[in-house]
Amino acid sequence: MARVVYLPQIGNELIFPPISMAREDGMLCFGGDLSLERLLLAYRSGIFPWYGSDQPIIWWSPDPRAVMIPDNIRISHNVRKLLRQNKFDLTKNTAFDKVIAHCRNIPRHGQDGSWITAEMEHAYISLHRAGYANSYEAWIDGELVGGLYGVNIGRAFFGESMFSLTANASKVAFAWMIDDLIRSGITLCDCQVANQHTLFLGAKEIPREEYLQLLDQALVT
């Protein structure tokens, strides 16, 4: 992650700089806190926190933005076949704390540590308990083997992280999530920054201005 250089610092007031001030890499400002109110304001404004354990809270609004439109996502034949086979028991919001703990603690190829700090873990558990964050879980014989979580405001879902302890668990949980988002009327799934995995799942990059227009529409319920 880039160093904090020449960034505005925010304090206790619930306000962010205009996102037009974001650096080329999307870094907008640092400071503040991870209170429920600030996180909700951030997501509604097209901003999210992302930082390391040795850094202050850093807020981002990248351009372009990676998104998925649930209605346009096509789940592969193999994953649909796994869904029909009922190899996994699929649930929603039955183990949010465990899902985020796994996302935080499971080692990932090419990563040294996790961006999910203890502070972030506690903040998103608070979001979940307030009704603004959901988890999707995959189980085998009562054991949690995969899942993902994200923030849900209006008709927008902001994907955060996923994990898998066995082959295809996160893929099936993702497919289950997409089906649920469609049933729930979600029109925008924010992936924040594109990577090989999210692009494979169906994400696309769009200009930040277009993303903000879609976000505004999704927040009108």
N, C-alpha and C positions, 0 to 999 in steps of 0.2 A: 504494500500500500504506500502511496506517496506521502512524503513528509508534509506537515502543516506549515505552509509558507505563505505569507502575505494574505492571510484570510481574515475576514471580519470575525470578531468574537461576540457571541450572544451571551446574555446574562439571564436573570430570572424572569424578565418580561417575556410573555408568550408572543413572540414575533420572530420572523425570519427575514433575512435580506431578500430583495427581489431575486428570483431565480435567474434573471438575466445577468446577474453578477457572478454566476458560477464560472469557475475556471474551465478551460478546454476539456479537462478530464472529468468534469462534473462536480468537483469539490466546491461547496458553497460557503460553508462557515464552520466554526467549531464552538464548543461550549454548551451551555444550557444543561438540561437534564433529560431523563427518559420518563418523565411523568406521563400519565395517561393523557392529559390534556395536550401536552406538547407533541406526543406521538400522533395523536389524532389530527392535530393541526398540520403536522408535517405531511402525513399521507394525503390529506385532502388538498395539499398544496403541491404535490408532486415531488416531495422531498423524503428522504429516508436516512437513517443512521447507519454508518458502516465504519468501523475502526478497530484497532487492535488493543490488546490488553495493556500495552505500554503507551497508549495515546489518549488524548482527550476525546470526548464525543465529537465525531466529525459527521457533518450533514452533507448529503449529495443530491444533485439533480442533473443526471447525465443527459447529454444530447449527442447521438440519438438515444432513444429509450427502447428497451426490448419488451414486447408485449405479446400476448396471445388473445385471440378472440375465441371464446369457448365454442361457439357454433361452427367455427371453421377448423377446429382441431380434428384430425382424423387419426383415430387410434389404430395401430397396426393389427393385422389379422391375427398374429401370434398372441398379442396381448388380449384381444377379444376372446380368443380361444381359452386362454388361462382364466379369464373371468367366468366363462361358461362352465369350466371344469370345477369351479368352486374349491380350488386348492387352498385359497386364502379366505379367511374370514375377514370381511371388510367392515370397518366401523368409522364413525365420525364423532369427534369430541369425547371419546371415552378414555383417552390417555394423553392429553395434551402435554402434561408435565414430562412424561416419559419420552414422548416424541422429540420435544425440544432438547431434552437432556442427551438423547442419542445423537441428534444433529450436532450438538456442541462437542461431544466427547469422542465420536468415532473418527479415527484417523482417515484422511483423504489423500489420495495420490497427488503428489506435487504441492501439497500444502504443509506448512510448518505451523501447526497449531490451528486454532479456530477463531473466526471473527466473532463468534457468539460468546461474548464475555459473560461472566456471572451476572453482571449488572443488566445486560440485555436479556438474559434468560428470565430473570425476575420480572423485568418490565413487560415482557410478552406474556408471561403467565398472568400478570395483572390485566393485560388487555383481554386475554381469554376469559378470565373470570368476570370481566365487565361486559362480555358478549361481543367483543370486536376481533377475536382471533379464533380460528378453527384449525383443528388437526384432522387428518385422515390417516387411518391406521390399517395395516395388514398383519394378520395373525396366522400362525400355524399351531394347532394343538394348544391354544391358550398362551402362546409366546409371541410377543411383539417382534416382528421380523422386518418391518419396513413402515415408512410413513413420511408425511410432510405436513408443514403448517404454514399459515399465512394470516394476514390481516384482512378482515371483511368489513367494508364500509359502504353502505348503500348497495349499488349493483356493481361494485368494484371489488376484486380480490387481489391482494398484493402477496404474491408467493415469496416465501422467505428461504426455506431450506428443506431438504429431504435426506433420508438415509435408507440404507438397505443392508440387512444382515444375511440375506439369502438371495439367490438369483431371482430376478424379476419382481421382487417384492415392491420396490418403489415404483416400478413401471405400472404394476397393477393398481397400486394405491393412487397413482397419478390419474389413470383412466377412470377410476371410481370417483375421484375428485372432479374431473371434467364433466362427467355425467351429472354429478350433484350440482355443479355450478350452473349447468344448462337448466336443470329442473328448477333451480332457485332464481332464475332470471338474471344471472350475472352476465354482464355484457363486456367486461374488460378484465383481463388477468394480467397484472403487471409483473414482469420478470426482472425489472430494473436494468441489469446489464447483461447483454448477450454473452453466452459462452457455448462451447461445442455441444454440451448436453442439452441446454434449453433450446438451441436451434434445432437439434435433432427431434425434440419433443414437439416442435411446431412454432416456436417463437419467431418473431420477425422484428427488425429494427425500424422504427419510424422517427421522424423529427420530433423533438420535444414539444414543439408548438402543437403538432397534431395529437400527441399523447395528451396534452393538457385539455384539448377540446373533448377527446373521448372521456377523459376523467371527469370533466365538468358534467357531461351528459350522464355518466354512470352514477354520479353523486346525487342527481335529482331523482328522488324516489316518489 
